[in-house]
Every structure is written in C-alpha cells, then in structure tokens.
Amino acid sequence: MRAAVVSEDRTFEVRSVPDPELESDQVLVRVDACGICGSDIHMRDSGMVWPGMVMGHEMGGTVEAIGQDCDTDLKAGDTVAVMPCRFCGTCRACTAGMPQLCSGLLPTSMGLGSRPGGLAEYVTVWPEQCFRLPGGVPAAVGALAEPLAVGFHGVVESRLSHGDHAVVMGGGSIGVMVAMGLRAHGIADFFVTEVTQERRDALATLGFEAVSPREVLGRSHSPDAVFDCTGVGSVLQEAIGLVRPGGTVLLMGVVERPAEILPMTLVIKEVSVRGILAYGETYPDAVAALGDGRVETDVLSAHRAPLDATEDCFRDLASAQAPPKILIEPWA
C-alpha cells in the first residue's frame, strides 16, 4: 500500500510500504481520510518523529475485512470513525472514568509512534476503536470525530452550564473544536481570541465571534472559564488574569517549554488550572454530533488533499493562512 512516511530530513515521502497484517482479533479499515492535527506539526517540528514513521491519528474509513476471531457486529462496508487508541479498561485511570490517562495508552496509540497511523491507505485496529458513523455521514467526515472529541472533552471538564461565559484563546484547529464543543453543549456566551485576521475571518464563516487579543478586556466580563488553545507559554498567565475569581483555566495547547506564571494570582483568585488530554468518554458523542446537526461538517471537511500533498499540507497548516482543518485522502 501507499503511505506518507517520515524521511531522514523529517519531511514526508509517499512510497510503498507493506500492507498491515490483519490479526485474528482485528479489523482492517480502508482510510478514506486522515486529518492533520496541530500536535502532528508540533511533533515534527520538535523532532519527536523518526525515519520510517507513519503519522496520522484522525481517521475516518470503511471496514474492509474482519479477523476470524474478532468479537464484533461490524461488517465489511461499514463506515466508521477510528479512535486511534485502545483503552485497557482495567487500570486505575480507566476504572475511575478517566481512560485518557490509561496506563496502556501509548503502546496502542496510532500515528504517535507506537503503531502506524492513518496517512496510509489501510490500518488495522481492534473493533472497539471503530465507531459506526450516523447514516448519511461520509466515511471521510469520520476523521473529524477525533479532534471534535478533544474539544468536547475540554468543554465537559470545564463544568460550564447554560448562561455561563467563556473565552477561547487561539483560533487554530483545537480552538475551533472547542468553540464547536461549546456551541454543541448549549454554551452561547463565548468568543474566540486570535492574533491573525485570516483565522478570525475563517472563524466568522463558522458563525463564531472572533476578536484580536487586544480587544479582550473591552469585551469580556470575567469569564467563568478560559480555554488556552494557543500553545504559547506566555498566554497561560494572561488566561489566569482574565478568568473570574474561582473560575477555571483549561490548558489545551501543547507547550513544551517552561511557562512563567505568578502563583499569587492563583491564590488570591482561587483559580483552578486544568490540563486537558485527548478525550475521556466524549468520543461517542463527538461521532453522534457529526450526524445530528450540532457541528458544521461541510465547512470543516471542505479542504481535502491527496496523499502526495501531505508535505505541502503540513507546511501550509503551520501558517496563518491555512484553513482550520485539512483532510488527507489516501485514495484520491
């Protein structure tokens, strides 16, 4: 099969690789689309990849074959969203309802190093990683489920309710998915801050209010929650200063270097800071949202490219002119 493989210089080279071997308890999925995540770009730029690696963890596809010992009601031809990890279900985190912190997460994760990901024509997965798409939802749109589940997880963990006010800092891919999650969960009073005009315009096409960070203080009345989706360390202190006393800051962007904050601000305001990793139990709801009208799938899935354009798409997504999401179609 064809796959976009990380080369020696950390660019992508599309070449033939062995077809994945279908184990008796697994499912073979044809990848109809794979999204590029901001964390993918971060991993590549920071050197967390190696030659021969196949990235991609946002996948939608079609079931092609089922292992003979596979305990599932899936059948060939089913369209599915593929969750890129397999929770063990028995560790302390899983039994506490926090599967995103599963002790066995990394060995089963796809496209993040342990197992080949979705920038390829086929993947093999365990059946519990496959979620049937609602009727009428194209297989390629299933690639939106994974990033949307991240946004949903952040919103659920914020404990916001109807009438509460929120601010989303950063209008990139994760910021867009958080905004989608807020709207899907009935939180109407929020806006997004974004440095670049291009991204503000893109957010406007999705129906979101987007402003320059310089305009925040004039628009916000001490939000109940602030979602930091920027990946910029200095923004964390800004978020702590902005949120209301007793409010919550949810750190969702990837910041790999130390960030300076003033602890006294946390103390005098009793602000809670929460790290948000992936998705707890929100993946099924994100899949359902693809078909029930809560998210604008047509806009989010409009920008597509063939596998041969993977390198160009990674480069484009690092710029402010990029759309909020690009889907790679291996069979295009």
N, C-alpha and C positions, 0 to 999 in steps of 0.2 A: 504494500500500500504506500501511498504518498503521505509525507508528514513534513511539517516545518520544524527543522532540527537546529538546535543551537550549535553554531560553528565555533572554531577556535577563537575568533575575534568577537564572540558574543553577538554576532548578527545571525539572522535566520537563513538557512539554506533548505530549500524544498528538494527532498530526494526520496528515493525508495527505501523503505525500511521493512523488516519482516512483519507480516501480519500478526496481530496479537493472538496468542494461543488461548483458545476457549477452554477453561477448566470446567469440569462436570457440574459445578455448582454456580456457574456464572452465566451471564447474558452477554451476547455480542451486540453492540449498538453501532449502527452507521451514524457518524456525526454529520448532521445536517448544518449545524452552525456552532461556532465557538466564539464567545465574546472575549475581548481583551480587557483585563482588569487593571486598575491603577497599580495594584500590588505586583502585577506581572512586570510592568515598566520599572517599578522600584527594584524588584529582584534583579532584573537585567542590568540596570544602571549601577547597582551597588555590588555587582559581581557575585550574586548568590546563585548563579547558574553555571553549568559546565558543558563542555562539548558533548554532543550526543543527546542532550536532554530535550524532551518534547513537552512544551509547556501547554497551558490552557486548562482552566478549571470551571468555565462557564459553558455548559454544553446542553444542546437540545438535539435529539436524534430519533432514529427509528430502530426498533428491535429487529434484528436480522436472524438471530439464532439463539436457542436456549439450550444450555447444558443438560445432559440426560438426568442428572441428579439434582436439578435446580427446583427448589420448592417455591413455586410461584404460579400465579394465574396470568402472568404476562404471556403474550403470544406474538409470533412474528407479525410485523406490520404495525404494532402499537407505536404511537408517537409518545415520546417521553422527555421529561426534563431529567437530566442526570445530576444527582448530587455527587460532588467529587470526593466525598469522604464516606467512610463507613464507621459508625459509632459502635463500640463494643457492647454497650447496653448493661454492662456488669460492674464497671469501675465506680469509684466513689462519685465522680462527676456525673456520670450517666444516671446513676440511681438517684442523684439529687436533682435531676431535671436540668442539668447543665451539660448536655452532650458535646457542646462546642469545646469543652475543656477535657474531653475524653483522653485518657492516658494512651490510648492506642491510635490517636488521630493521625499523627504524621506517617506512620508506616502504611496507612491505607489511602492517603491523600493523593489525588491525581493532579499532574501538571505542576506540582510544587516540589518535585524532586524524587519522591519515593516511587511513584508509578507514572508511566507516560500519560500525558494529558490529551486534550481534545483538539489540538492543532494537527489533526491527522484524520484520515478517512474512517478509521474504526477505533473503538475502545472496547475493552472487556470490563464488566462491572458485576458486582453482586446485585441480586434482584432488589434488595432493599434500598439501593441507590437510585432506582428508577421510579419516577412518579408519572403516571399517565397524565397526559395533557387534556384539559377540558375539550369537549367536542368543538371542532371548528378552529382550534388554535394550531397553526402550522408548527411542524417539528422544529424549525429554525428558531421560532419565538421562544421555545423552551429554554434557550440559552439565557434568557433574561431572568429566569427564576432564581438563579444563584445570587446575583448581585442584589436583586429585589429582596431576597430573604435577609440579606445583611441589613438593608435599610429597615425592614420590618422589625428585625431583632433590636436594633437601636431604639426604635420608637416604643416597642413593648417595654424595654428596660427603663425607659425614661419615666414611665408611670404617668404620662400625661393623660389628661381626660378632657372631655368636651368643655370648651371655654378657656382652656389654658393657652398660654402664649409661648412660642418657641422661636429660636433663631438658628438657622443652619449656616455655618461658616464654611464656605468653599462650595463652588458650583461645578465641581468635576463629577466623575461617574458616581462616586459614593454619595456626594451631596445631593445629586439628582434622585438617587434611590431613596435617601432619607426623606426628601421632600415628597416623593411618591408615597412613601410609607405613612407620613403624617396625614396626607390627604385621604389615603385609603382607610385610615383609622379614625377619621372624623375630626381631625385637628385642623381647623381652618385658619386660626390666627397665627401665622408664621410668615417669615420671609427668609430669603437666602442672600448672604453677602458673597460677592465675587469681585475680584480685582479687575478682571478683563471685561471689556464691553462685549466682545464676541460671545463669551459664555453667558453674560447677562441676557443678551438677545436670544440665545438658544433656550434659556430658562423661560423667557417670556413666551416663546412659542408653545411651551408646555403648560402655560397658564399660571406660572409662578411669579410672584413679585421678587425681583432681584435688584439689589442695590450695591453700590460701592461701599466698602468697609468704612469709608469716611462719613457715610450718611447714617451709620447705625445709631449713634446716640440721639439723633434727631427723630428717629422713627420708633425706637424700642422703649417699652415701659417695663424694664426689668423682667426679662423673660423667665418663665418657670424652668425652662431647660434650654441649654445651648449645645448644639451638636458641632464639634470641631472635626470637620472633614477635610481640612486643608493639607495635613501632612507637614505643616510648618511649625517648628517647636515654639517660636515666639508667640503664636496665636493662643496657646493654652492660657497664658496669663490674661490675655485680653478676654477670653471666654469667662474666666473666673471673675474678672472685674465686671463683666456685663450681666451675668445671671443674677437673679434676685437673691436676697438673703434666704438661706435654706433651700436654694434651688440645686439643680443638678447639671454638671457638665459631662457630656458623653464624648470621650475621645475615640474617634473612629478613623482618623487618618494615620498613616504609618510614619512615625518619627523615630529614626534610628539613632539619633544623637541626643545627648542631654539637653533638656529644656529648662530654662531658668524661670522659676516662679517665686512669688513672695508668699511664704506659708502663712504670714499674718493675715493675709486676705482670706484664706480658707478658714482661719479660726474666727475672725470677727464676723464673718458672714455665714459660718457653718455650711459651707458649700460642699456638696458631695461630688467627687470626680470619679467617673466610671470608665473603665476600659471596655470596649465592645469588640469582641472577636467573632467573626463569621456570623453564625445563626444558631440559636438554640433549637427551639422546636417550631420555628416560623417557616421552614421550607414548604411544608404542605400548603400553608395559607398563601404563600407567595405564588405557588403553582395555580391555586384556585383563582387568585386575583388576575392572572393572565387571561382568564376567560369570562370573568363576571363584570367587566367594565370599570373596575376600580383603577386601572393603570392604562396609560396611552401606549399600547404595544405597537401601534402602527408607526408612531414617531420614533420610539426607542429602537425599533428594529429596522428602520429605513436605510441605515448606512451599512452596506454589505460589500464585501470584497472577496476575491478568490484566495486560495491558499498561497499562490505565488506572490501576493501583495502583502504578506504578513510583515515583512521588514518595513515596508513603507508605512503600514498602518501603525506599527509601534512608534515609529518616528513621528507620525502625524499626531498621535494621541498625546505626545509629550508637549504639544504646542497648544496655545490658547485657541487656535482656530478650529480645533478638532470638534466633532460632534460629541455628545455625551456618551455615546456607545457605538462601537463598530463591531459587527459580526463577521467573522471569517467563515466562508462556506467552502469546505474542502472539496466538494464535488462540483463547484461552479465552473 
